[in-house]
Amino acid sequence: MIKRKLKITSPEDAMTLGQKMFEQAVIENHRKYSTKNPRIKVSSAKAKSRRCQDWTAAKISDLIGLPWGKDQPIEPRGMGQTGVDIRLDREALAKFPHSVECKWNEKWDVPGAIRQAKANQMSGTQWLLVMTKNQEIRGQSEKVVILDAEVFFQLLALIPGERKGL
């Protein structure tokens, strides 16, 4: 807002002043609201991905009974390294034959994530994708696992009993 006194000598001066004030307000609002949702810092994005990898490694560890962590049979890959997101040694791969890719994004590019999971797939394994986003349900981020449909039905067939999947 312009706080100094201005001499307005004609209707054109008033119009020009009003137009300038309007333009200033538009610029101020643009600054105010365009920075409301700033882009996430790289360090924050990597921390989110690391949390997803740690969660996934812990779940795999619980499932197959091997420890996870640095220099363990199940190890989350360091940020910026190429390859699968969860590194499994031979014993772990024998019990859990999947190449795991983890994604924590607000906007999901499922086809792109699947392409990346397939590109990082190790021989003798199936690709598996773990995805999550910030939207929280009951205080926790909901994780979703995506895998090939044929693999899903093969896994489902391994469950004992007449009614599979219940």
Backbone as JSON Lines, residues from 0, in Angstrom:
{"i":0,"aa":"M","n":[0.85,-1.17,0.0],"ca":[0.0,0.0,0.0],"c":[0.89,1.24,0.0]}
{"i":1,"aa":"I","n":[0.52,2.22,-0.77],"ca":[1.28,3.46,-0.85],"c":[0.83,4.34,0.31]}
{"i":2,"aa":"K","n":[1.79,4.78,1.15],"ca":[1.43,5.52,2.35],"c":[1.73,7.01,2.25]}
{"i":3,"aa":"R","n":[2.39,7.44,1.22],"ca":[2.69,8.87,1.11],"c":[1.53,9.6,0.45]}
{"i":4,"aa":"K","n":[1.44,10.89,0.74],"ca":[0.36,11.68,0.16],"c":[0.72,12.03,-1.27]}
{"i":5,"aa":"L","n":[-0.21,11.81,-2.14],"ca":[0.01,12.12,-3.55],"c":[-1.01,13.16,-3.99]}
{"i":6,"aa":"K","n":[-0.55,14.04,-4.85],"ca":[-1.48,15.02,-5.4],"c":[-2.13,14.42,-6.63]}
{"i":7,"aa":"I","n":[-3.43,14.38,-6.58],"ca":[-4.18,13.89,-7.73],"c":[-4.85,15.11,-8.34]}
{"i":8,"aa":"T","n":[-4.44,15.43,-9.55],"ca":[-4.95,16.65,-10.19],"c":[-5.98,16.36,-11.26]}
{"i":9,"aa":"S","n":[-6.08,15.11,-11.68],"ca":[-7.06,14.8,-12.73],"c":[-7.56,13.36,-12.55]}
{"i":10,"aa":"P","n":[-8.68,13.03,-13.2],"ca":[-9.18,11.65,-13.13],"c":[-8.17,10.64,-13.68]}
{"i":11,"aa":"E","n":[-7.36,11.06,-14.65],"ca":[-6.35,10.17,-15.21],"c":[-5.3,9.82,-14.16]}
{"i":12,"aa":"D","n":[-4.92,10.82,-13.33],"ca":[-3.95,10.56,-12.25],"c":[-4.52,9.53,-11.27]}
{"i":13,"aa":"A","n":[-5.8,9.67,-10.94],"ca":[-6.44,8.73,-10.0],"c":[-6.46,7.33,-10.6]}
{"i":14,"aa":"M","n":[-6.76,7.26,-11.9],"ca":[-6.81,5.97,-12.57],"c":[-5.42,5.33,-12.58]}
{"i":15,"aa":"T","n":[-4.39,6.11,-12.89],"ca":[-3.03,5.61,-12.9],"c":[-2.62,5.13,-11.52]}
{"i":16,"aa":"L","n":[-2.95,5.91,-10.48],"ca":[-2.63,5.53,-9.11],"c":[-3.35,4.24,-8.72]}
{"i":17,"aa":"G","n":[-4.63,4.14,-9.06],"ca":[-5.4,2.93,-8.76],"c":[-4.83,1.72,-9.47]}
{"i":18,"aa":"Q","n":[-4.42,1.92,-10.7],"ca":[-3.84,0.83,-11.48],"c":[-2.53,0.37,-10.86]}
{"i":19,"aa":"K","n":[-1.69,1.32,-10.43],"ca":[-0.42,0.96,-9.8],"c":[-0.65,0.21,-8.49]}
{"i":20,"aa":"M","n":[-1.63,0.68,-7.7],"ca":[-1.93,0.01,-6.44],"c":[-2.43,-1.42,-6.69]}
{"i":21,"aa":"F","n":[-3.25,-1.58,-7.72],"ca":[-3.76,-2.91,-8.07],"c":[-2.61,-3.82,-8.49]}
{"i":22,"aa":"E","n":[-1.72,-3.32,-9.33],"ca":[-0.57,-4.11,-9.78],"c":[0.31,-4.52,-8.61]}
{"i":23,"aa":"Q","n":[0.52,-3.56,-7.66],"ca":[1.31,-3.88,-6.47],"c":[0.65,-4.99,-5.65]}
{"i":24,"aa":"A","n":[-0.66,-4.91,-5.5],"ca":[-1.39,-5.93,-4.73],"c":[-1.29,-7.29,-5.4]}
{"i":25,"aa":"V","n":[-1.39,-7.32,-6.71],"ca":[-1.27,-8.59,-7.44],"c":[0.12,-9.19,-7.24]}
{"i":26,"aa":"I","n":[1.15,-8.36,-7.36],"ca":[2.52,-8.85,-7.18],"c":[2.72,-9.35,-5.75]}
{"i":27,"aa":"E","n":[2.21,-8.59,-4.77],"ca":[2.34,-9.0,-3.37],"c":[1.62,-10.33,-3.11]}
{"i":28,"aa":"N","n":[0.41,-10.49,-3.63],"ca":[-0.32,-11.75,-3.47],"c":[0.39,-12.9,-4.15]}
{"i":29,"aa":"H","n":[0.95,-12.63,-5.31],"ca":[1.68,-13.69,-6.02],"c":[2.86,-14.17,-5.18]}
{"i":30,"aa":"R","n":[3.62,-13.22,-4.62],"ca":[4.75,-13.6,-3.76],"c":[4.28,-14.38,-2.55]}
{"i":31,"aa":"K","n":[3.19,-13.9,-1.97],"ca":[2.68,-14.51,-0.74],"c":[2.21,-15.95,-0.97]}
{"i":32,"aa":"Y","n":[1.47,-16.17,-2.04],"ca":[0.86,-17.48,-2.25],"c":[1.69,-18.42,-3.13]}
{"i":33,"aa":"S","n":[2.59,-17.89,-3.92],"ca":[3.39,-18.79,-4.76],"c":[4.45,-19.52,-3.95]}
{"i":34,"aa":"T","n":[4.81,-19.0,-2.78],"ca":[5.79,-19.68,-1.93],"c":[5.11,-20.48,-0.83]}
{"i":35,"aa":"K","n":[3.79,-20.59,-0.89],"ca":[3.07,-21.33,0.15],"c":[3.46,-22.81,0.15]}
{"i":36,"aa":"N","n":[3.62,-23.41,-1.02],"ca":[4.03,-24.81,-1.13],"c":[5.37,-24.88,-1.84]}
{"i":37,"aa":"P","n":[6.44,-24.48,-1.16],"ca":[7.74,-24.51,-1.83],"c":[8.2,-25.93,-2.12]}
{"i":38,"aa":"R","n":[9.06,-26.06,-3.08],"ca":[9.61,-27.37,-3.45],"c":[10.39,-27.93,-2.26]}
{"i":39,"aa":"I","n":[10.25,-29.22,-2.05],"ca":[10.92,-29.89,-0.93],"c":[12.43,-29.88,-1.15]}
{"i":40,"aa":"K","n":[13.18,-29.71,-0.08],"ca":[14.64,-29.73,-0.17],"c":[15.1,-31.15,-0.51]}
{"i":41,"aa":"V","n":[16.23,-31.24,-1.18],"ca":[16.78,-32.54,-1.57],"c":[17.04,-33.4,-0.34]}
{"i":42,"aa":"S","n":[17.56,-32.79,0.72],"ca":[17.85,-33.56,1.94],"c":[16.57,-34.13,2.56]}
{"i":43,"aa":"S","n":[15.47,-33.38,2.48],"ca":[14.19,-33.87,3.01],"c":[13.66,-35.02,2.16]}
{"i":44,"aa":"A","n":[13.79,-34.89,0.84],"ca":[13.33,-35.96,-0.05],"c":[14.12,-37.24,0.19]}
{"i":45,"aa":"K","n":[15.42,-37.11,0.38],"ca":[16.25,-38.3,0.64],"c":[15.9,-38.92,1.99]}
{"i":46,"aa":"A","n":[15.59,-38.08,2.98],"ca":[15.2,-38.61,4.3],"c":[13.9,-39.4,4.2]}
{"i":47,"aa":"K","n":[12.95,-38.9,3.39],"ca":[11.69,-39.63,3.2],"c":[11.96,-40.98,2.54]}
{"i":48,"aa":"S","n":[12.77,-40.98,1.5],"ca":[13.08,-42.23,0.81],"c":[13.78,-43.2,1.75]}
{"i":49,"aa":"R","n":[14.68,-42.68,2.58],"ca":[15.39,-43.52,3.54],"c":[14.41,-44.16,4.53]}
{"i":50,"aa":"R","n":[13.42,-43.39,5.0],"ca":[12.42,-43.94,5.93],"c":[11.62,-45.06,5.27]}
{"i":51,"aa":"C","n":[11.27,-44.88,4.0],"ca":[10.54,-45.93,3.27],"c":[11.42,-47.17,3.13]}
{"i":52,"aa":"Q","n":[12.69,-46.99,2.8],"ca":[13.62,-48.12,2.67],"c":[13.8,-48.82,4.01]}
{"i":53,"aa":"D","n":[13.95,-48.06,5.09],"ca":[14.13,-48.66,6.42],"c":[12.9,-49.46,6.82]}
{"i":54,"aa":"W","n":[11.71,-48.9,6.57],"ca":[10.46,-49.6,6.9],"c":[10.39,-50.92,6.12]}
{"i":55,"aa":"T","n":[10.7,-50.86,4.83],"ca":[10.64,-52.05,3.98],"c":[11.66,-53.09,4.42]}
{"i":56,"aa":"A","n":[12.88,-52.66,4.72],"ca":[13.92,-53.59,5.18],"c":[13.5,-54.26,6.49]}
{"i":57,"aa":"A","n":[12.89,-53.5,7.4],"ca":[12.44,-54.07,8.67],"c":[11.34,-55.11,8.44]}
{"i":58,"aa":"K","n":[10.42,-54.83,7.53],"ca":[9.34,-55.79,7.23],"c":[9.91,-57.08,6.62]}
{"i":59,"aa":"I","n":[10.85,-56.94,5.69],"ca":[11.48,-58.13,5.09],"c":[12.22,-58.91,6.17]}
{"i":60,"aa":"S","n":[12.91,-58.21,7.05],"ca":[13.64,-58.85,8.15],"c":[12.7,-59.64,9.05]}
{"i":61,"aa":"D","n":[11.56,-59.05,9.41],"ca":[10.56,-59.75,10.23],"c":[10.04,-60.99,9.52]}
{"i":62,"aa":"L","n":[9.85,-60.88,8.21],"ca":[9.28,-61.97,7.42],"c":[10.23,-63.16,7.3]}
{"i":63,"aa":"I","n":[11.5,-62.91,7.04],"ca":[12.43,-64.02,6.78],"c":[13.38,-64.32,7.94]}
{"i":64,"aa":"G","n":[13.33,-63.51,8.99],"ca":[14.12,-63.8,10.18],"c":[15.6,-63.52,10.09]}
{"i":65,"aa":"L","n":[15.99,-62.59,9.23],"ca":[17.4,-62.19,9.13],"c":[17.51,-60.72,9.54]}
{"i":66,"aa":"P","n":[18.65,-60.33,10.12],"ca":[18.79,-58.94,10.57],"c":[18.94,-57.98,9.39]}
{"i":67,"aa":"W","n":[18.57,-56.72,9.65],"ca":[18.73,-55.69,8.64],"c":[19.54,-54.54,9.22]}
{"i":68,"aa":"G","n":[20.19,-53.8,8.35],"ca":[20.99,-52.65,8.74],"c":[22.29,-52.64,7.96]}
{"i":69,"aa":"K","n":[23.16,-51.71,8.31],"ca":[24.44,-51.6,7.62],"c":[25.25,-52.88,7.85]}
{"i":70,"aa":"D","n":[25.79,-53.42,6.76],"ca":[26.61,-54.65,6.78],"c":[25.85,-55.86,7.31]}
{"i":71,"aa":"Q","n":[24.54,-55.89,7.08],"ca":[23.69,-57.02,7.48],"c":[23.17,-57.71,6.21]}
{"i":72,"aa":"P","n":[22.56,-58.91,6.35],"ca":[22.03,-59.6,5.16],"c":[20.99,-58.78,4.39]}
{"i":73,"aa":"I","n":[20.27,-57.92,5.1],"ca":[19.28,-57.03,4.46],"c":[19.74,-55.61,4.74]}
{"i":74,"aa":"E","n":[20.07,-54.86,3.68],"ca":[20.63,-53.52,3.88],"c":[19.98,-52.52,2.93]}
{"i":75,"aa":"P","n":[19.39,-51.45,3.48],"ca":[18.89,-50.39,2.6],"c":[20.06,-49.74,1.85]}
{"i":76,"aa":"R","n":[19.88,-49.53,0.56],"ca":[20.94,-48.94,-0.27],"c":[21.09,-47.47,0.09]}
{"i":77,"aa":"G","n":[22.31,-46.97,0.09],"ca":[22.56,-45.56,0.36],"c":[21.95,-44.68,-0.71]}
{"i":78,"aa":"M","n":[21.6,-43.46,-0.33],"ca":[21.0,-42.53,-1.29],"c":[22.0,-42.2,-2.4]}
{"i":79,"aa":"G","n":[21.51,-42.16,-3.61],"ca":[22.34,-41.81,-4.75],"c":[23.06,-42.98,-5.38]}
{"i":80,"aa":"Q","n":[22.97,-44.15,-4.78],"ca":[23.62,-45.33,-5.36],"c":[22.67,-45.98,-6.36]}
{"i":81,"aa":"T","n":[23.25,-46.6,-7.37],"ca":[22.42,-47.25,-8.38],"c":[22.05,-48.66,-7.93]}
{"i":82,"aa":"G","n":[21.01,-49.19,-8.54],"ca":[20.58,-50.55,-8.23],"c":[19.34,-50.57,-7.36]}
{"i":83,"aa":"V","n":[19.01,-51.76,-6.88],"ca":[17.82,-51.93,-6.05],"c":[17.96,-51.13,-4.76]}
{"i":84,"aa":"D","n":[16.83,-50.77,-4.16],"ca":[16.85,-49.97,-2.94],"c":[17.12,-50.79,-1.69]}
{"i":85,"aa":"I","n":[16.82,-52.09,-1.73],"ca":[17.11,-52.98,-0.61],"c":[18.08,-54.04,-1.1]}
{"i":86,"aa":"R","n":[19.31,-54.01,-0.57],"ca":[20.32,-54.99,-0.97],"c":[20.15,-56.24,-0.11]}
{"i":87,"aa":"L","n":[20.04,-57.39,-0.76],"ca":[19.88,-58.67,-0.06],"c":[21.07,-59.56,-0.38]}
{"i":88,"aa":"D","n":[21.64,-60.21,0.65],"ca":[22.73,-61.15,0.38],"c":[22.13,-62.47,-0.12]}
{"i":89,"aa":"R","n":[22.98,-63.46,-0.4],"ca":[22.5,-64.73,-0.99],"c":[21.45,-65.41,-0.13]}
{"i":90,"aa":"E","n":[21.71,-65.48,1.18],"ca":[20.76,-66.15,2.08],"c":[19.41,-65.43,2.08]}
{"i":91,"aa":"A","n":[19.45,-64.11,2.12],"ca":[18.21,-63.33,2.12],"c":[17.48,-63.48,0.77]}
{"i":92,"aa":"L","n":[18.24,-63.47,-0.33],"ca":[17.62,-63.64,-1.66],"c":[16.98,-65.01,-1.81]}
{"i":93,"aa":"A","n":[17.56,-66.03,-1.19],"ca":[16.98,-67.37,-1.27],"c":[15.61,-67.4,-0.57]}
{"i":94,"aa":"K","n":[15.47,-66.62,0.49],"ca":[14.21,-66.58,1.24],"c":[13.23,-65.54,0.71]}
{"i":95,"aa":"F","n":[13.75,-64.5,0.06],"ca":[12.92,-63.4,-0.44],"c":[13.45,-62.99,-1.81]}
{"i":96,"aa":"P","n":[13.04,-63.72,-2.87],"ca":[13.62,-63.49,-4.2],"c":[12.98,-62.31,-4.96]}
{"i":97,"aa":"H","n":[13.13,-61.12,-4.41],"ca":[12.54,-59.93,-5.03],"c":[13.57,-58.8,-5.08]}
{"i":98,"aa":"S","n":[13.52,-58.04,-6.16],"ca":[14.3,-56.82,-6.29],"c":[13.38,-55.67,-5.9]}
{"i":99,"aa":"V","n":[13.69,-55.01,-4.78],"ca":[12.77,-54.04,-4.19],"c":[13.15,-52.61,-4.57]}
{"i":100,"aa":"E","n":[12.17,-51.87,-5.01],"ca":[12.3,-50.44,-5.31],"c":[11.34,-49.7,-4.4]}
{"i":101,"aa":"C","n":[11.79,-48.64,-3.72],"ca":[10.96,-47.87,-2.79],"c":[10.75,-46.46,-3.34]}
{"i":102,"aa":"K","n":[9.53,-45.95,-3.24],"ca":[9.21,-44.59,-3.7],"c":[8.35,-43.89,-2.66]}
{"i":103,"aa":"W","n":[8.73,-42.67,-2.29],"ca":[7.91,-41.83,-1.4],"c":[7.7,-40.52,-2.13]}
{"i":104,"aa":"N","n":[6.61,-40.41,-2.87],"ca":[6.31,-39.23,-3.67],"c":[4.87,-38.81,-3.45]}
{"i":105,"aa":"E","n":[4.6,-37.52,-3.61],"ca":[3.23,-37.04,-3.52],"c":[2.47,-37.38,-4.8]}
{"i":106,"aa":"K","n":[3.14,-37.23,-5.93],"ca":[2.51,-37.57,-7.21],"c":[3.14,-38.87,-7.68]}
{"i":107,"aa":"W","n":[2.31,-39.87,-7.83],"ca":[2.81,-41.19,-8.21],"c":[2.89,-41.34,-9.72]}
{"i":108,"aa":"D","n":[4.06,-41.68,-10.19],"ca":[4.26,-42.05,-11.59],"c":[4.47,-43.56,-11.6]}
{"i":109,"aa":"V","n":[3.37,-44.29,-11.52],"ca":[3.45,-45.75,-11.39],"c":[4.16,-46.38,-12.58]}
{"i":110,"aa":"P","n":[3.79,-46.04,-13.83],"ca":[4.51,-46.65,-14.96],"c":[6.02,-46.37,-14.92]}
{"i":111,"aa":"G","n":[6.4,-45.15,-14.56],"ca":[7.83,-44.81,-14.46],"c":[8.52,-45.58,-13.35]}
{"i":112,"aa":"A","n":[7.84,-45.73,-12.22],"ca":[8.42,-46.47,-11.09],"c":[8.57,-47.95,-11.45]}
{"i":113,"aa":"I","n":[7.6,-48.5,-12.17],"ca":[7.69,-49.91,-12.6],"c":[8.86,-50.08,-13.58]}
{"i":114,"aa":"R","n":[9.01,-49.12,-14.51],"ca":[10.14,-49.19,-15.45],"c":[11.47,-49.19,-14.68]}
{"i":115,"aa":"Q","n":[11.57,-48.33,-13.66],"ca":[12.8,-48.28,-12.87],"c":[13.02,-49.59,-12.1]}
{"i":116,"aa":"A","n":[11.94,-50.14,-11.53],"ca":[12.06,-51.41,-10.79],"c":[12.52,-52.53,-11.73]}
{"i":117,"aa":"K","n":[11.97,-52.56,-12.94],"ca":[12.37,-53.58,-13.91],"c":[13.82,-53.37,-14.37]}
{"i":118,"aa":"A","n":[14.22,-52.11,-14.53],"ca":[15.6,-51.82,-14.95],"c":[16.61,-52.25,-13.88]}
{"i":119,"aa":"N","n":[16.23,-52.17,-12.61],"ca":[17.12,-52.55,-11.51],"c":[16.96,-54.0,-11.07]}
{"i":120,"aa":"Q","n":[16.05,-54.73,-11.73],"ca":[15.75,-56.12,-11.34],"c":[16.97,-57.01,-11.5]}
{"i":121,"aa":"M","n":[17.29,-57.75,-10.45],"ca":[18.42,-58.68,-10.48],"c":[17.96,-59.99,-11.11]}
{"i":122,"aa":"S","n":[18.86,-60.72,-11.75],"ca":[18.48,-61.99,-12.37],"c":[18.05,-62.98,-11.29]}
{"i":123,"aa":"G","n":[17.04,-63.76,-11.62],"ca":[16.52,-64.76,-10.68],"c":[15.57,-64.19,-9.64]}
{"i":124,"aa":"T","n":[15.18,-62.92,-9.8],"ca":[14.25,-62.3,-8.84],"c":[13.07,-61.69,-9.58]}
{"i":125,"aa":"Q","n":[12.05,-61.35,-8.83],"ca":[10.89,-60.62,-9.36],"c":[10.98,-59.18,-8.85]}
{"i":126,"aa":"W","n":[10.54,-58.22,-9.65],"ca":[10.55,-56.83,-9.19],"c":[9.38,-56.62,-8.23]}
{"i":127,"aa":"L","n":[9.6,-55.74,-7.28],"ca":[8.58,-55.41,-6.28],"c":[8.73,-53.93,-5.96]}
{"i":128,"aa":"L","n":[7.63,-53.21,-5.95],"ca":[7.63,-51.77,-5.76],"c":[6.86,-51.42,-4.5]}
{"i":129,"aa":"V","n":[7.47,-50.65,-3.6],"ca":[6.8,-50.17,-2.39],"c":[6.64,-48.67,-2.56]}
{"i":130,"aa":"M","n":[5.39,-48.19,-2.5],"ca":[5.13,-46.76,-2.69],"c":[4.35,-46.21,-1.5]}
{"i":131,"aa":"T","n":[4.63,-44.96,-1.18],"ca":[3.89,-44.26,-0.13],"c":[3.88,-42.77,-0.44]}
{"i":132,"aa":"K","n":[3.06,-42.03,0.27],"ca":[3.01,-40.58,0.13],"c":[2.73,-39.97,1.49]}
{"i":133,"aa":"N","n":[2.77,-38.66,1.59],"ca":[2.58,-37.98,2.88],"c":[1.19,-38.12,3.45]}
{"i":134,"aa":"Q","n":[0.19,-38.28,2.61],"ca":[-1.19,-38.36,3.12],"c":[-1.25,-39.42,4.2]}
{"i":135,"aa":"E","n":[-1.64,-38.99,5.38],"ca":[-1.64,-39.91,6.51],"c":[-3.04,-40.38,6.84]}
{"i":136,"aa":"I","n":[-3.15,-41.63,7.17],"ca":[-4.4,-42.23,7.62],"c":[-4.13,-42.8,8.99]}
{"i":137,"aa":"R","n":[-4.88,-42.34,9.96],"ca":[-4.68,-42.76,11.36],"c":[-3.25,-42.54,11.83]}
{"i":138,"aa":"G","n":[-2.65,-41.4,11.43],"ca":[-1.34,-41.04,11.93],"c":[-0.16,-41.71,11.25]}
{"i":139,"aa":"Q","n":[-0.4,-42.59,10.28],"ca":[0.71,-43.26,9.6],"c":[0.53,-43.17,8.1]}
{"i":140,"aa":"S","n":[1.65,-43.1,7.4],"ca":[1.61,-43.13,5.95],"c":[1.26,-44.54,5.51]}
{"i":141,"aa":"E","n":[0.32,-44.64,4.6],"ca":[-0.07,-45.95,4.11],"c":[0.88,-46.37,2.99]}
{"i":142,"aa":"K","n":[1.39,-47.58,3.07],"ca":[2.29,-48.1,2.04],"c":[1.5,-49.03,1.12]}
{"i":143,"aa":"V","n":[1.89,-49.03,-0.14],"ca":[1.25,-49.87,-1.15],"c":[2.35,-50.67,-1.84]}
{"i":144,"aa":"V","n":[2.1,-51.97,-2.05],"ca":[3.06,-52.81,-2.77],"c":[2.48,-53.11,-4.15]}
{"i":145,"aa":"I","n":[3.31,-52.94,-5.15],"ca":[2.91,-53.23,-6.53],"c":[3.87,-54.29,-7.07]}
{"i":146,"aa":"L","n":[3.3,-55.34,-7.65],"ca":[4.12,-56.38,-8.26],"c":[3.36,-56.94,-9.45]}
{"i":147,"aa":"D","n":[4.03,-57.71,-10.26],"ca":[3.43,-58.32,-11.44],"c":[2.25,-59.19,-11.02]}
{"i":148,"aa":"A","n":[1.14,-59.12,-11.75],"ca":[-0.07,-59.87,-11.4],"c":[0.17,-61.38,-11.38]}
{"i":149,"aa":"E","n":[0.94,-61.9,-12.32],"ca":[1.24,-63.34,-12.34],"c":[1.96,-63.75,-11.05]}
{"i":150,"aa":"V","n":[2.9,-62.94,-10.62],"ca":[3.64,-63.22,-9.38],"c":[2.69,-63.19,-8.19]}
{"i":151,"aa":"F","n":[1.78,-62.21,-8.17],"ca":[0.81,-62.12,-7.08],"c":[-0.02,-63.4,-6.98]}
{"i":152,"aa":"F","n":[-0.54,-63.88,-8.1],"ca":[-1.38,-65.08,-8.06],"c":[-0.56,-66.34,-7.74]}
{"i":153,"aa":"Q","n":[0.69,-66.38,-8.16],"ca":[1.56,-67.5,-7.76],"c":[1.78,-67.5,-6.25]}
{"i":154,"aa":"L","n":[1.99,-66.33,-5.68],"ca":[2.16,-66.23,-4.22],"c":[0.87,-66.6,-3.49]}
{"i":155,"aa":"L","n":[-0.25,-66.16,-4.02],"ca":[-1.54,-66.46,-3.41],"c":[-1.81,-67.96,-3.43]}
{"i":156,"aa":"A","n":[-1.37,-68.64,-4.48],"ca":[-1.58,-70.08,-4.59],"c":[-0.78,-70.85,-3.53]}
{"i":157,"aa":"L","n":[0.24,-70.25,-2.97],"ca":[1.06,-70.91,-1.94],"c":[0.38,-70.94,-0.57]}
{"i":158,"aa":"I","n":[-0.67,-70.14,-0.39],"ca":[-1.35,-70.09,0.9],"c":[-2.18,-71.37,1.06]}
{"i":159,"aa":"P","n":[-1.99,-72.11,2.17],"ca":[-2.75,-73.35,2.35],"c":[-4.23,-73.07,2.62]}
{"i":160,"aa":"G","n":[-5.06,-74.03,2.3],"ca":[-6.5,-73.9,2.54],"c":[-7.27,-73.8,1.25]}
{"i":161,"aa":"E","n":[-8.59,-73.99,1.36],"ca":[-9.43,-73.97,0.17],"c":[-9.7,-72.56,-0.33]}
{"i":162,"aa":"R","n":[-9.92,-71.61,0.57],"ca":[-10.24,-70.24,0.16],"c":[-8.97,-69.4,0.23]}
{"i":163,"aa":"K","n":[-8.35,-69.22,-0.88],"ca":[-7.09,-68.49,-0.95],"c":[-7.33,-66.99,-0.76]}
{"i":164,"aa":"G","n":[-6.41,-66.36,-0.06],"ca":[-6.45,-64.91,0.07],"c":[-7.25,-64.38,1.23]}
{"i":165,"aa":"L","n":[-7.87,-65.25,2.02],"ca":[-8.65,-64.75,3.17],"c":[-7.89,-64.93,4.45]}
